[in-house]
Amino acid sequence: MYKEIKEVFQEETFELLAVKIDKEINSQLSTKITGENLYRIQKGDELLGYVFVDKAPSKTAQFDYMVLFDKNLVVKRTKVLVYREEYGGEIGSKRWLRQFEGKKKNENLNDIAAISGATISVNSMTKAVNNLLASLGYLYDNKIIE
């Protein structure tokens, strides 16, 4: 995760500050923000962006993924960190994951291409990012995050 942040933001040093959302607001979100999955990426007082790390279901297990956002909540990079299935690992390819880059908070993902043999994982990743974009949009629109 740190390697990806350094590469995307071209920064060697930064801090990750946990974003904590109270229970009442979290009940409104399709993706729950637990205080352990969404972090502000800061360099001193400057907000560089956000990183979200979570798990999503595959056919019989779960895979770990991360989404990096710029400070305007535009997707800079997605990455599958750990994939635990024999099949469907193609969702970890940079080429497929590039489809998410440039997507914005509140944007509905209806143009993500399928991968033969990875239907469940593709749908799961797409749904996870879609829900995350909606949740971040809600937090931003209600001035809970910048």
SULFEN-V624237 format. One record per helix or strand of 3 or more residues. SS is the DSSP state (helix for helix, strand for strand). FROM is the first residue (numbers start at 1). TO is the last residue. If there is no record, write none. Layout:
[[SS/FROM/TO] [SS/FROM/TO]]
This chain:
[[helix/2/9] [strand/15/20] [helix/23/26] [strand/34/43] [strand/46/57] [strand/62/70] [strand/74/82] [helix/89/92] [helix/94/100] [helix/119/141]]
